[in-house]
Amino acid sequence: MLSIFPKLSKQIPFPPVLPSPSRRRLLQHSLLPLLMADPSPSSPTAASAGDALLAPDATLPAAAAPDLDKEFGFQRAELGKEKLAGTVGFHERHVFLCYKGPEEWPSHVEASESDHLPRHLAAAIKARKPNLKKSTKLTICEGGDGTESSLGDVLIFPDMIRYRELIHLDVDNFVEEVLVKDTEWLPGSPEAIKGSFVFVCCHGSRDKRCGVCGPALITRFKEEIEGQGLDGQVAVSACSHVGGHKYAGNVIIFSPDAKGEVTGHWYGYVAPDDVPVLLRQHIGQGEIVGHLWRGQLGLSEEQQKKALELRHATNGLTEEESSAKESPEANGTNGAACNPAPAGGCCQGNGGGLTCCQSDVPEAKQDKNIPAEQNHKSSTTESDKENGAASKKGRMKICRTPTWFETWDRSDTYTTLAVVASAATVFAAFRCYKAMN
C-alpha cells in the first residue's frame, strides 16, 4: 500500500504495527464483541460490549465508593451535637406550593428563571410582605403525577385549606386576596383539608445531607403509614429547603394537638427509627417529642427554648432523661406504633382529651404475666363500666358522632343551590309556557 501511495504515510501517520499475538488478543477481547453485536442501541449485546470497554477490569482493585451515610447521612459525626430548640425562625403561617419533585428542583427553586410559578409566588409574597397580616413562610413540596397533590396546588397551614392548580398568571391576585386581605380567592374555592401532614426536607441539590436523609425518612414514613392502616389520615410529602440543613433529617408535622388545635412543629436529627415515635407520640397523642423538637409555628426562637424548658420542668425530667424516655428503645416501638384516630375524632383530643394510644388500665393494674391483648380487653370492660357509672352521674365521655350538617362541604352547598335554581328556572319557564297557551 505504501508503495502505491508513497506520500500517504507522511500525511497520515499510522500507528506502529503490533506483533501478531497482541493484535489477535486486541481483536478477540475488544473489537469482536462489537462486530458480532446487534447494531441497534437497544441491543443488550451491544450495550454490554460497550460497557465492557468502559468499565475497569474486574481483576483490578476498584476505588472504594464513598460511604454517604457516614459522610452525609444518619451516621455523620455532627449528628446530634447541637441543641435543637429555638432553631426555627418566627412565622405565623406556612404556605406550601406543590410543584414537581425533589429530583427536578434546582438549589434555589424559588429564584429559578425556568420555574415561573414558584419564582412568581416567592416574589409576590416578598413584595407584599409589609402588608401581610401574618408573617408567612413559603416552601415547595412535591406535586404532580404520582403524588397526592396536583401541580400548582397551594396548601396553607394552620388554616388547613387547599387551593387547586394555581398558575403564574394568577399569582398576584391570589396573594392579594388570600394572604393580604385574608379573604377567599374568587377564581378558586378553598377546600378544607383534614388529618395530619408530614413534610420531609429532601432538597438534595441545596444540601447533600437532606438529599441522603430525606428519601430514607420518606420511605420509612410510608411503610409505617401503610403498615398501620393510616392511609387517608396521615400524608407525607417531600419538601424543599426549610432552614438548618445541618439538622437533617428535618421533618415538619401539622397535626391536631391534645386540645384539637392544629399547629406546625419542626423536628431535627430525625432518623428512620424515630418515625414510629413521631407517629405514636406526636400524631397519636398530640405530644411533642422533646429531644428532636426544633420549634413551633407562631413562637419566636426565645419562646421555643422557654417552652421546652417549661415542659421539662413540668415533667420533672432533665433534657437527657427526657431524651432517653422518648427514644425508640425506651418506647419499644420497633416500627409498631399504635394508630391515631381519623381526623376530627376524639382520639386526637377533640372529645375530652382521650387518645387511642393510651391504655385505660393504670400501669399498676396491668398484669405483666398475661398478654397485652387481655389487658386491652380488661381495659375495655373497665372503661365500659366507668362510662355506665358516669352516665348515671351525667359525666359520660362519648365521642359524639358528627351530624350531617357538620360534615356538609362548601361544594355540596353550591351544588344544592345550583340544583334548586335550575328547578326554579324550569318551573318558571313552564308556567310562562302554560300562560301563553
C-alpha positions as CSV (number, residue, x, y, z in Angstrom):
1,M,0.0,0.0,0.0
2,L,2.8,2.4,0.9
3,S,4.5,1.6,-2.4
4,I,1.3,2.7,-4.3
5,F,0.8,5.8,-2.1
6,P,4.4,6.8,-1.1
7,K,3.3,10.1,0.5
8,L,0.4,8.8,2.5
9,S,2.5,7.7,5.5
10,K,3.8,11.3,5.9
11,Q,0.4,12.9,5.7
12,I,-1.5,10.3,7.9
13,P,0.8,8.8,10.5
14,F,0.0,5.1,11.0
15,P,0.3,3.5,14.5
16,P,3.1,1.1,14.9
17,V,2.3,-2.4,13.8
18,L,1.7,-4.6,16.7
19,P,3.0,-8.1,16.9
20,S,0.6,-10.7,15.6
21,P,-0.3,-12.2,19.1
22,S,-1.1,-8.8,20.5
23,R,-3.3,-7.9,17.6
24,R,-5.2,-11.1,17.9
25,R,-5.8,-10.5,21.6
26,L,-7.0,-7.0,20.9
27,L,-9.5,-8.2,18.3
28,Q,-10.6,-11.0,20.5
29,H,-11.2,-9.1,23.7
30,S,-12.5,-5.7,22.4
31,L,-13.4,-5.4,18.7
32,L,-15.0,-8.8,18.0
33,P,-17.8,-8.3,20.6
34,L,-18.7,-5.1,18.9
35,L,-18.7,-6.6,15.4
36,M,-20.8,-9.5,16.5
37,A,-23.3,-7.4,18.5
38,D,-26.7,-6.1,17.2
39,P,-26.0,-2.6,16.0
40,S,-29.3,-1.2,17.4
41,P,-28.8,1.0,20.5
42,S,-31.3,-1.0,22.5
43,S,-29.5,-4.3,22.0
44,P,-28.3,-5.7,25.3
45,T,-25.4,-7.4,23.5
46,A,-24.2,-4.0,22.1
47,A,-24.7,-2.3,25.5
48,S,-22.8,-5.0,27.4
49,A,-20.0,-4.9,24.9
50,G,-19.7,-1.1,25.1
51,D,-19.8,-1.3,28.9
52,A,-17.0,-3.9,28.8
53,L,-14.8,-1.3,27.1
54,L,-15.6,1.5,29.5
55,A,-15.7,-0.5,32.7
56,P,-12.4,-1.2,34.6
57,D,-11.0,-4.7,34.6
58,A,-12.7,-6.7,37.3
59,T,-9.4,-8.1,38.4
60,L,-8.1,-4.6,39.2
61,P,-8.7,-3.2,42.6
62,A,-11.5,-0.6,42.4
63,A,-11.5,2.7,44.3
64,A,-13.7,2.4,47.4
65,A,-17.1,4.1,47.0
66,P,-17.7,6.9,49.5
67,D,-20.0,6.0,52.4
68,L,-22.7,8.5,52.0
69,D,-24.4,7.6,55.3
70,K,-21.2,8.2,57.3
71,E,-20.5,11.5,55.4
72,F,-23.9,12.9,54.9
73,G,-26.5,10.5,56.5
74,F,-27.5,9.3,59.9
75,Q,-24.0,8.2,60.9
76,R,-22.3,11.5,60.2
77,A,-20.2,12.9,63.1
78,E,-22.2,16.1,63.5
79,L,-25.5,14.4,64.1
80,G,-27.0,15.2,67.5
81,K,-24.1,17.5,68.5
82,E,-26.2,20.8,68.8
83,K,-29.3,21.7,70.8
84,L,-32.3,21.9,68.6
85,A,-34.9,24.0,70.5
86,G,-35.1,27.6,69.2
87,T,-33.7,27.0,65.7
88,V,-36.9,27.8,63.8
89,G,-37.5,31.4,62.6
90,F,-40.7,33.1,63.6
91,H,-43.6,32.8,61.2
92,E,-47.4,32.6,61.8
93,R,-48.5,31.0,58.5
94,H,-46.8,28.4,56.3
95,V,-47.7,28.2,52.6
96,F,-46.7,25.1,50.6
97,L,-46.7,25.2,46.8
98,C,-47.0,21.8,45.2
99,Y,-44.5,21.8,42.3
100,K,-42.7,18.9,40.6
101,G,-40.3,16.7,42.7
102,P,-37.0,16.9,44.6
103,E,-35.1,15.4,41.7
104,E,-36.2,18.4,39.5
105,W,-35.7,21.2,42.0
106,P,-32.6,23.4,41.5
107,S,-30.8,24.6,44.6
108,H,-32.9,27.8,44.7
109,V,-36.1,26.7,43.1
110,E,-37.9,29.9,44.3
111,A,-35.4,32.0,42.2
112,S,-35.1,29.8,39.2
113,E,-35.7,31.5,35.9
114,S,-37.1,28.4,34.3
115,D,-39.6,27.7,37.1
116,H,-42.1,30.5,36.7
117,L,-44.7,29.6,39.2
118,P,-42.5,29.3,42.3
119,R,-40.5,32.3,41.3
120,H,-43.6,34.5,40.8
121,L,-45.2,33.3,44.1
122,A,-42.0,33.9,46.1
123,A,-41.5,37.4,44.5
124,A,-45.2,38.3,45.1
125,I,-45.0,37.3,48.8
126,K,-41.8,39.2,49.3
127,A,-43.2,42.3,47.6
128,R,-46.3,42.3,49.8
129,K,-44.5,41.4,53.0
130,P,-45.2,44.8,54.7
131,N,-48.9,44.3,54.0
132,L,-49.3,40.7,55.2
133,K,-51.3,40.4,58.4
134,K,-49.4,37.2,59.3
135,S,-45.7,36.5,58.9
136,T,-45.7,34.0,56.0
137,K,-43.1,31.3,55.0
138,L,-43.1,29.7,51.6
139,T,-41.9,26.2,50.9
140,I,-42.1,24.0,47.9
141,C,-43.5,20.4,48.2
142,E,-43.8,17.7,45.6
143,G,-46.8,17.8,43.3
144,G,-47.8,16.2,40.1
145,D,-48.4,12.7,38.7
146,G,-47.9,10.0,41.3
147,T,-48.3,12.3,44.3
148,E,-51.3,13.3,46.4
149,S,-51.3,16.9,45.2
150,S,-51.6,18.3,41.7
151,L,-49.1,20.7,40.1
152,G,-49.9,24.2,41.3
153,D,-51.9,23.2,44.4
154,V,-51.4,25.5,47.4
155,L,-51.6,24.2,51.0
156,I,-52.0,26.8,53.8
157,F,-51.3,26.0,57.4
158,P,-52.5,26.2,60.1
159,D,-55.7,27.2,58.2
160,M,-55.8,23.7,56.8
161,I,-57.1,24.8,53.4
162,R,-56.1,23.9,49.8
163,Y,-56.4,25.9,46.6
164,R,-56.2,23.9,43.4
165,E,-53.9,24.4,40.4
166,L,-52.6,28.0,40.8
167,I,-50.9,29.3,37.6
168,H,-48.3,32.1,37.5
169,L,-50.7,34.5,35.8
170,D,-53.0,34.4,38.8
171,V,-50.2,34.7,41.5
172,D,-50.6,38.4,42.2
173,N,-54.3,38.2,42.6
174,F,-54.0,35.1,44.8
175,V,-51.5,36.8,47.1
176,E,-53.6,39.9,47.4
177,E,-56.9,38.2,48.1
178,V,-55.7,35.3,50.3
179,L,-52.5,36.3,52.0
180,V,-53.0,40.1,52.3
181,K,-56.8,40.5,52.7
182,D,-57.4,37.1,54.3
183,T,-60.4,36.5,52.0
184,E,-61.3,33.8,49.5
185,W,-59.7,33.8,46.1
186,L,-62.6,34.0,43.7
187,P,-61.2,32.0,40.7
188,G,-60.8,29.1,43.0
189,S,-62.6,27.8,46.1
190,P,-60.7,26.7,49.2
191,E,-61.0,23.1,50.2
192,A,-60.8,22.1,53.8
193,I,-58.1,19.5,54.4
194,K,-58.1,17.1,57.3
195,G,-55.8,14.7,59.1
196,S,-52.1,15.1,59.7
197,F,-49.5,16.3,57.2
198,V,-45.8,15.4,57.4
199,F,-43.2,17.2,55.3
200,V,-39.6,16.0,55.0
201,C,-36.8,18.1,53.5
202,C,-35.3,16.2,50.5
203,H,-33.7,19.1,48.8
204,G,-30.5,17.3,47.8
205,S,-29.4,20.0,45.2
206,R,-29.4,22.5,48.1
207,D,-27.6,20.3,50.6
208,K,-26.5,16.7,50.3
209,R,-27.4,15.9,53.9
210,C,-31.0,16.4,53.1
211,G,-30.6,14.6,49.8
212,V,-29.4,11.5,51.7
213,C,-31.5,11.6,54.9
214,G,-34.8,12.8,53.4
215,P,-35.7,10.0,51.0
216,A,-34.9,7.4,53.7
217,L,-37.3,9.1,56.0
218,I,-40.0,9.3,53.3
219,T,-39.7,5.6,52.7
220,R,-40.0,4.8,56.5
221,F,-43.0,7.1,56.9
222,K,-44.8,5.5,54.0
223,E,-44.0,2.0,55.3
224,E,-45.3,2.8,58.8
225,I,-48.4,4.6,57.4
226,E,-49.3,1.7,55.2
227,G,-48.5,-0.9,57.8
228,Q,-50.6,0.7,60.4
229,G,-53.6,1.4,58.1
230,L,-53.2,5.2,58.3
231,D,-53.7,5.9,54.6
232,G,-56.0,8.9,54.3
233,Q,-55.2,10.0,57.9
234,V,-51.5,10.9,57.6
235,A,-50.0,12.3,54.4
236,V,-46.2,12.5,53.9
237,S,-44.5,14.6,51.2
238,A,-41.0,15.7,50.3
239,C,-40.3,19.5,50.6
240,S,-37.6,22.0,49.7
241,H,-35.2,23.9,51.9
242,V,-36.7,24.7,55.3
243,G,-33.5,26.1,57.0
244,G,-31.0,24.3,59.2
245,H,-29.7,21.6,56.8
246,K,-27.1,20.6,59.4
247,Y,-30.1,19.3,61.4
248,A,-31.1,16.8,58.7
249,G,-33.3,14.8,58.7
250,N,-35.7,17.8,59.0
251,V,-39.4,17.0,59.5
252,I,-42.4,19.3,59.8
253,I,-45.6,18.0,61.2
254,F,-49.0,19.7,61.1
255,S,-51.4,17.8,63.3
256,P,-54.1,18.4,65.9
257,D,-52.6,18.7,69.4
258,A,-54.2,17.4,72.7
259,K,-56.7,20.3,72.5
260,G,-57.6,19.7,68.9
261,E,-55.8,22.8,67.7
262,V,-53.6,22.5,64.5
263,T,-50.1,23.9,64.6
264,G,-46.8,23.2,63.0
265,H,-43.9,21.6,64.8
266,W,-40.4,21.2,63.4
267,Y,-38.1,18.3,64.2
268,G,-34.4,17.8,63.5
269,Y,-31.8,15.0,63.6
270,V,-34.7,12.6,62.8
271,A,-33.6,9.1,61.9
272,P,-35.8,6.3,60.5
273,D,-36.1,4.6,63.9
274,D,-37.7,7.9,65.2
275,V,-40.6,7.7,62.8
276,P,-42.7,5.3,64.9
277,V,-42.1,7.6,67.9
278,L,-43.3,10.6,66.0
279,L,-46.4,8.8,64.8
280,R,-47.3,7.4,68.2
281,Q,-46.4,10.4,70.4
282,H,-46.9,13.4,68.3
283,I,-49.7,12.4,65.9
284,G,-51.3,9.8,68.0
285,Q,-51.2,11.5,71.4
286,G,-50.7,15.2,70.5
287,E,-47.5,15.5,72.4
288,I,-44.1,16.8,71.1
289,V,-41.0,14.6,71.1
290,G,-38.8,16.9,73.1
291,H,-35.3,15.6,72.2
292,L,-35.9,16.1,68.5
293,W,-38.0,19.3,68.7
294,R,-36.7,22.4,66.9
295,G,-39.6,24.8,67.4
296,Q,-43.1,25.6,66.6
297,L,-45.2,27.8,64.3
298,G,-46.0,31.1,65.9
299,L,-43.2,31.1,68.5
300,S,-40.0,33.1,68.5
301,E,-36.7,31.4,69.0
302,E,-36.6,32.5,72.6
303,Q,-40.2,31.4,73.2
304,Q,-39.3,28.0,71.7
305,K,-36.4,27.5,74.2
306,K,-38.5,28.5,77.2
307,A,-41.4,26.3,76.1
308,L,-39.1,23.2,76.1
309,E,-37.6,24.2,79.4
310,L,-41.1,24.5,80.9
311,R,-42.0,21.1,79.6
312,H,-39.0,19.5,81.2
313,A,-39.7,21.3,84.5
314,T,-43.3,20.2,84.4
315,N,-42.4,16.6,83.8
316,G,-39.6,16.8,86.4
317,L,-37.1,15.5,84.0
318,T,-33.8,16.8,82.7
319,E,-33.2,17.1,79.0
320,E,-31.1,13.9,79.0
321,E,-33.7,12.0,80.9
322,S,-36.4,13.2,78.6
323,S,-34.4,12.1,75.6
324,A,-33.8,8.7,77.0
325,K,-37.5,8.3,77.8
326,E,-38.6,9.3,74.3
327,S,-36.1,7.1,72.5
328,P,-37.3,4.2,70.2
329,E,-35.6,1.7,72.6
330,A,-37.4,3.0,75.7
331,N,-40.7,3.1,73.9
332,G,-40.2,-0.4,72.5
333,T,-41.8,0.7,69.2
334,N,-39.5,-1.2,66.8
335,G,-41.7,0.1,64.0
336,A,-45.0,-0.8,65.7
337,A,-46.7,2.4,66.8
338,C,-50.4,2.5,67.5
339,N,-52.9,4.1,65.2
340,P,-54.1,7.6,65.7
341,A,-57.8,8.2,65.2
342,P,-59.2,9.6,62.0
343,A,-59.0,13.3,61.7
344,G,-61.5,15.1,63.8
345,G,-62.0,12.1,66.1
346,C,-61.9,12.4,69.9
347,C,-58.8,10.2,70.0
348,Q,-56.8,13.2,68.9
349,G,-58.0,15.4,71.7
350,N,-61.3,16.6,70.2
351,G,-63.5,14.7,72.5
352,G,-62.4,15.1,76.0
353,G,-58.6,14.7,75.6
354,L,-58.7,10.9,75.0
355,T,-56.0,9.3,72.9
356,C,-56.1,5.9,71.1
357,C,-52.5,5.2,72.2
358,Q,-53.1,5.5,75.9
359,S,-54.2,2.4,77.8
360,D,-57.2,2.9,80.1
361,V,-55.8,0.5,82.6
362,P,-53.3,2.1,85.0
363,E,-49.9,0.6,84.8
364,A,-50.1,-0.7,88.3
365,K,-53.2,-2.7,87.4
366,Q,-51.8,-4.3,84.3
367,D,-50.7,-7.9,84.8
368,K,-47.4,-8.3,83.1
369,N,-47.8,-12.1,83.1
370,I,-50.7,-12.1,80.6
371,P,-50.7,-11.0,77.0
372,A,-51.3,-7.3,76.2
373,E,-54.4,-8.2,74.3
374,Q,-56.1,-9.4,77.5
375,N,-55.0,-6.3,79.3
376,H,-56.6,-4.3,76.5
377,K,-59.9,-6.4,76.8
378,S,-60.0,-5.8,80.5
379,S,-59.3,-2.1,80.0
380,T,-62.3,-2.0,77.6
381,T,-64.5,-3.8,80.1
382,E,-63.5,-1.4,82.9
383,S,-63.9,1.6,80.6
384,D,-67.5,0.4,79.7
385,K,-68.3,0.1,83.4
386,E,-66.9,3.5,84.2
387,N,-68.9,5.0,81.3
388,G,-72.0,3.4,82.6
389,A,-71.5,4.7,86.1
390,A,-70.6,8.1,84.7
391,S,-73.7,8.3,82.6
392,K,-75.8,8.0,85.7
393,K,-74.0,11.0,87.1
394,G,-74.2,12.9,83.9
395,R,-70.5,12.8,83.2
396,M,-70.3,10.2,80.4
397,K,-67.4,10.7,77.9
398,I,-68.6,9.6,74.5
399,C,-67.2,10.6,71.1
400,R,-70.1,12.4,69.6
401,T,-70.9,11.4,66.0
402,P,-70.9,14.5,63.7
403,T,-74.3,15.4,62.3
404,W,-74.9,15.6,58.5
405,F,-74.8,19.4,58.7
406,E,-71.3,19.4,60.3
407,T,-69.9,17.2,57.5
408,W,-71.6,19.4,54.8
409,D,-69.0,20.7,52.4
410,R,-68.9,24.0,50.7
411,S,-69.1,22.3,47.3
412,D,-72.2,20.4,48.4
413,T,-73.8,23.8,49.3
414,Y,-73.0,25.2,45.8
415,T,-74.3,22.0,44.1
416,T,-77.6,22.1,46.1
417,L,-78.1,25.8,45.3
418,A,-77.4,25.2,41.6
419,V,-80.0,22.3,41.5
420,V,-82.6,24.4,43.3
421,A,-82.0,27.4,40.9
422,S,-82.3,25.1,37.9
423,A,-85.5,23.6,39.2
424,A,-86.9,27.1,39.8
425,T,-86.0,28.2,36.3
426,V,-87.6,25.2,34.7
427,F,-90.8,25.7,36.8
428,A,-91.0,29.4,35.9
429,A,-90.5,28.7,32.2
430,F,-93.2,26.0,32.3
431,R,-95.7,28.4,33.9
432,C,-94.9,31.1,31.3
433,Y,-95.5,28.5,28.6
434,K,-98.8,27.5,30.0
435,A,-99.9,31.1,30.4
436,M,-99.1,31.9,26.8
437,N,-101.2,28.9,25.6
